[in-house]
Amino acid sequence: MFKQRKSMFRKSSPSTPLVVRGLLGLLLLSGSVTSVFLVMRHFNALPTWVKNIPSVSAAKLQPEASVSEVWKLVSQSREARKPLLEQLAQTKNIDGFRARYLLAADHIALKQGNQALELLTDLEDDYDLLAPQILSQRAQTYTLLGNQQQAQETWQELVKNHRQHPLVVEGLFELGKVDGKYWDQAIADFPAHPLTKEMIKARLQSNPDQLELLLALATHHPDGKDVDVIRDRLVQKYATRLEPEQWETIAIGYWQAGKYGKAANAYAKSPASAETIYRYARGKQLDNRPPEAISGYLRLISEFPDAPETGMGLRRLAGLTSAQLALDYLNQVISKFPKEAPQALYAKARILDAQKDSAGATQVRQTLLTEYKNSDAAAELRWDNARKLAKLGDLQGAWQNAQPITVDSPDSPLAAEAAFWVGKWAKQLGKEEEAKMAWQHTLSRYPESYYGWRSAVLLGWDVGDFTTLRQKDPIVVTNPENPVPPAGSELVQELYRLGEYQTAWAVWRVELPVKHKMTVAEQFTDGLLRQGVGDYLIGIDQIWSLSQREGEERQQWQELRQQRVYWESLFPFPFRQEVLQWSKQQELNPLLVMSLIRQESRFETDIVSSAGALGLMQVMPETAAWIAGNANFGSYDLKNYQDNIKLGTWYLSHNHKQYDNNSMLAIASYNAGAGNVADWIQRFGLSDPDLFIEDIPFPETYGYVKSVLENHWNYLRLYNPEVSKKLAEQSQSK
């Protein structure tokens, strides 16, 4: 009933003197965020709110210890935290000021203007860090009370006293509704502010022929849901007026949005560099235009023969040409680009196999396993050999081939899988102790993996197996506090910890100079703040993609991933109450439902798949109609997240009933449909569920089932105290 769907998970500063802008332009093109800040500080071009931005080095990634009782109350409901905040508000210290501010914000949300105004009066004198925000809140309160004159005067006070502060944009926005000069100021000084984006869009609505405003959107808001339309308009209508640097901005936006063909066309007009030429060629290849891709790769090789991108380009080029030319290109990679050499050797061996040169292929593979034994390519070769031998029934050979992977290539994407199957094959060979040690190693070294969960199950942990996951109702304990973002100003950090997510996000967007070249700390902060404003799709992706960093930055990522906050950010807990409600009604494990939602939609309520599936649980309209008829649900709206969860949980429960509560089969059916699952059961049998999953012939469903179950395991290990404790003990025992 659910059609197959492709994964939806994809992988400025205020005005400154002219000389500073010139230097900044060069530095921004170089991608040096640190240098940008150094130049601005040297010329005293940073306003005071930015000058105290803390270091974003790896050392700063460790969250600070909590020193505020107010922060602990942020996640509670308004009703629950009110008496505690009122008590704290009586004190004359920073926590008392925070408590007054939050109480006032709660009263504004409840349209209780008089109570809010009393709490906000003169609060800016004590709570200097949030002074502009307090003025903004006071102005909103006057509006709520119908006192427009006092509201206007307060907005004027905000603009007068905090002209260079990003929070002034609220005032500029409101005052600009009457006098356009205020919007001019916002667009000139704070183009990256989310409210400024609304001002720009409003002006374009009345007059769409404004190149500078279109460029401002493409430059400062490149990942908005409607910005592809802006980029298209720039390309179609203003191509002859765009500078090369502007073409590169457009290209980067297209590239990050996965529009590789359009990105390639824009990169063709960008300043020539190894990166831009490589992306042109790769974009053409991904857009299925081989001749243009080949031309691009050849240009890259000619103009930038020693660049790292050229090593990748030669490998890509080898896949587009004849076997003889491919061997020549791969030999160049092997001799000149050691980082790309392992994959080039593996590709070369496959070509020699196709040419029936078994001796040559064997020699190349031996070179890979000896000279590059620690590479991912060597792990891939060993794993391919192990799987082939296992299929032939040679479990001893499979076991021997897989064993070196976790020793020589422990960070390979295949290492967790190999470690688990070393245990499975050892068990089948009667090597009981070796099997136990392999699973303990998998659980300790790769605790976040699907295979970590499978190892825990086979070690006898009560964490739910394929046929018992549905019935589990685990205790869940979440951290009541928001973590300290490792980058951003003190203002951003304070706002985020207070739960003022929209405001924190707005300030952060203004602070971040180069949005497509962030440090590890900046990208993690960006992901945190995006999730705060409900943008879980990109927010989770930002944090996950840190795993692709290399060199010194990879070490920073490795340090970050040792912290709980990193994993909690990858597996957040939105819509908790709704998930608990409907899971209980359908007798489903709530963590299983949360895990499926994370995989289906990344918690995006209004997402629509290419097949037409809607919402958090990606329900097809025809399936929803069938569910509603069978469950007597009456009217519903799939765009309403509560209705979506209601329908999706019913269907997931129905699937479980169809398969005798086998969650593996129920999840597979949710993705691929009952007909396909029935066919696979007939073909592969269910005697070994681990083998059944590995045999699923649809790559999407294979990945989907493992991902949902891996999600469940991560939610369990992070938020269930018993499992968390047991994992910690397991790690300490190694």
Disulfide bonds with the S-S distance in Angstrom:
none
